[in-house]
């Protein structure tokens, strides 16, 4: 997936996660949460032997990872 596709999918995943977790984050933070969340979820699920592929897989991984990051951020702050 290209850079533009990653930004779009990451933004959507971050936005879905911020709505689900009832978090007030802006567009830039949603994109960052989605992209970093996808990387975090990919790593964690990789340890379990689960892999995500395709646009829907990246969206799901980004959503799960962004939700994890939002929850951790709430616990830290």
N, C-alpha and C positions, 0 to 999 in steps of 0.2 A: 504494500500500500504506500502511496506517495505521501509527501509532506502535507499537501493540501487535504488529501483524504483523511490523514491522521488528525489534522486539526479539526475538520468537520465532525468526524466520528467522536473525537475526544470532547469537543464542545457539547455535542448532544448527550454523551454519556455523563459528563459533569453536570449538565443542566438537569437531566433526569434524576441524578443522585441528589442534587441540591433541593429539588422539589420533593423527593421522597423523604429526605432527612430534615426537611423544613429549615434549610440553611439559607441565609441571605448572602450569597456570593455574586459577584459580578460576572460579566461575560468572560473576561480574561482569566479569572480564577476558575470558572467552570471548565475552560479549555485546558488549563494546567492540571486541574484535578482529574479530568478525564484521561489525559495522556499519561500522566504519572500513575494514575489509578490503574490503567490498563497494564502498565509495566509491572506494578506491584502485584496485581491479581495474576498476571501471566507467570510471574516468578513463584508466587505461593501455590498456584494450581499446578505448576510444573513440578514442584516438589512432590505433589500428590499423584502425578502421572496424568493429569488432565490437561488437554491442550485446546485452545480456541483457534478457529480459523474462519476466514471470511469476514464480511462486514458485520453480520449479526453477532458473530463470536467476539469480535473486537468491541462491539457496542456493549455486550453483556459483561465482558471482562472489565471494560472501562467503568461501567456502572457499579459493579461490585467493588472494584478497587477504589473508586472515588468515594463510595459510601464508607468504606473502611477508613480512608484518610480523613473524612469529615468526622467520624466517630472518634478517631484517635486525637484529632485536633481539639475536639470538645473536651476530652479527658485531660489533655495537657493544659489547656487554658481554662 
